[in-house]
């Protein structure tokens, strides 16, 4: 098996997190920051240059040097979209177009690699198993500073995880944030074409109040 040196991901799936893990495994030290993202960590003496591709490019061929994060649970299908909004889009005043979001993502299925897919659910539900999973994929024992980084980022992002679980269990609220409303409508539709076809005329208005979702 080739050494894994590259990361591909869709926004919100913790791709930079895996990037730092790969660099940390080849470096001598890593100071984990108590922040939501993993963009500013500095790895000392990293011996590899990680190629990063995001979003996922369906036309690119990914061999076994690539690794990809994803969320396996159906309940967490839209968690990456929520994370990307909170961590990036909201900070840059990017507005969510409810109509475009629902049309594009109501039946979303995360693409997978042929190998080296990292189940990110485990970061929040069973960190020990998450570490074991990574060690099996990388065929390496994770260094202590890398494990500390993983545990730090879990703590930092736990509030987003818990908030999202609450969102998934709450009823649809027409006064909620557009990203939350759009996610709830997507969850309501799922892969049921008949529900989408009924709602599609409502979506043309782009106004939440005219989207008649039966709760």
N, C-alpha and C positions, 0 to 999 in steps of 0.2 A: 504494500500500500504506500502511496506517495505521501510525503509530508504535507499537512494542511497549512497553507499559507495565504488563503484568500477567503473573503467573506462576501456573500451576496444576500440581500434582504430587501423586503419592502418596508417603507417607513413605519416606525413605531414598533418594530419587532426586535429591538435591542441589538442591531447589527454592530454599532460602535462598541457596545459592551463586549461582544465576541472578539472584535478587533483588538481591544485592550488585553483580553485574556490571551490571545495568540502572541501579542508582543510581550506580555508579562512572562509567558512561559520561556521566552528566549532571552529575557532581560535579567538583571541582577536585583532590581528593586522596583516597587510600584507603590506610590502613595495614593490610596483610595480617597476620593473626595465625597463628602456627604451631599451629593447633588443628584437631581433626577436623571440627567444625561451622563454620557461617558465621553464627552468631547474634549475635555481639558486635562485628563489624567496624563501624567508624564512617566514613561517607562525608562528606567536607566539602562543603558547599554543593550538595548534591544538588537538582536542579531538578524532580524528579518524585516523585510518590507512587505506589508500586507496589501494586496490589491483589494480594493473595495468597489463593489458594484451595487448601486441602489438608485431607483427601484430595480426589482428583478427584471432582467431582459430576456424575454421568451426566445429571442433569436440567437442568444449566445449559448455556446456549448460549455457546460460545466463538468470538468473531470473530477477525479477524487482528491484534488488539491483544494477544493472549495467546500465551505461549510455554510449552512443556512439556518437561521433561527425561525421558528414558527410557534404558534399557539395551537395546541391540539384540541382542546376542549371546545365544543360547539358554543358553550356559554361565553368563551373568550374570543370568538371570531372577530368581533369588532373592537376588542381591547387595543390592538395596535393603532387603529384609527383614532381612538380616544387619546392614547398616549402621544401620538404625533401632533394632535391638535393642542393639547395642554403644553407640551414641551417646546413646540416650534411655531405652529400656525398662529395660535392665540398671541404669542409674544410678538409676532410680526404683523398683527392686526389683519390676518387673512380671514375673510368671512366664509363660512360654510354655505354653499348653495344647496339647500335641502333637496330640491328637485334633481339636480345633477348627481348628488351623492346617492340618493335612493335608486335612481335609474342605473347608476354604474355599479353599485355594490350590494343590492338587495339579495342577490344570490351568490355572494362572494365565496370563492374557494381559493385558499392560499396555495400557490404552486409549490411543488416540492422537487428537490433534487433526487437523483437516483440513489444517493447515499449521503451520509453526513448531515442529516437534518436534526437540529437540536430542539427538543421539546421544551419550550420556555415556561410552560405551566409549572414544571418542577421547581423552577427558581423560587416560586412563591408557596408551593404546596409541600415540597420535600427537597430541601436544599442538599441534603446528603446524597440523595439519589440523582439530583442534578449534577453534582460533582462527579459521581460515578459514571454517569452518562457521558460527560465530557471526556473523562479519562479514557473511556472505552473508544470514543471516536478519535481522539487525538493519539491514543496509544502512548500516553504519558501520565505520570503522576503529577497532579497540579501542585505548583509551588505554594508555600504558605502565604506569600504576599498576594498571589492570585486568588486563593481561597478567601483571604481577608477582603479583597476587592469585591468578590462575588457577594459575600455577606453584607458588606456596606451598601452595595447597590440594591440589594433586596430590601434592606431597611428603608433606604431612601424612597424607593418606589412602592412600598407597601401601601401607602396612603392612596395612590392612584389605583392600585389593584382592588383595595377594599371599596373605594368609591365606585369603581366600575361594577363590582358585584352587586352593590346596592342599586345601581342604575338598571341592571338587568332584571332585578326583582321588582322594581317599582312599576306602577302603571304608566301609560303614556300621559305626559303632561304637556299641554299646549303652551304653557308658560316656561318650559325648560329651555336651556341653551340650545341653539340650532343643531350643534353636533349631537347632543343627547337625543333630541327629538328625531333627527335623521337616523341615528342608530336604532332607536326603538321602532321606528317604522320599518327599517330593514329587517329587524328581528321578527316583527309581526308578519311581514310578507314571506320571509324565508325563500324557499324554492317553489312556492305555490304560485304558478302562473296565473291562476284564476283571480287570486287576490291582487296581484300586481296589475292585471288588466283592468280590474275594477277601480283601482286607485290612480292609474295613470292619468286619466283626464283631470283629476283633482290636482295632480302634481304640476300641471301647467301654470297654475296660479302662483306658485312659489311662496304662497302664504300658508302658514301652519293651520290657520283656522279653517281653511277650505279643504284640508286633507282629512276626509272622513274615515278615520280609523275606528273600527269597532273594538272596544276594549272589554 
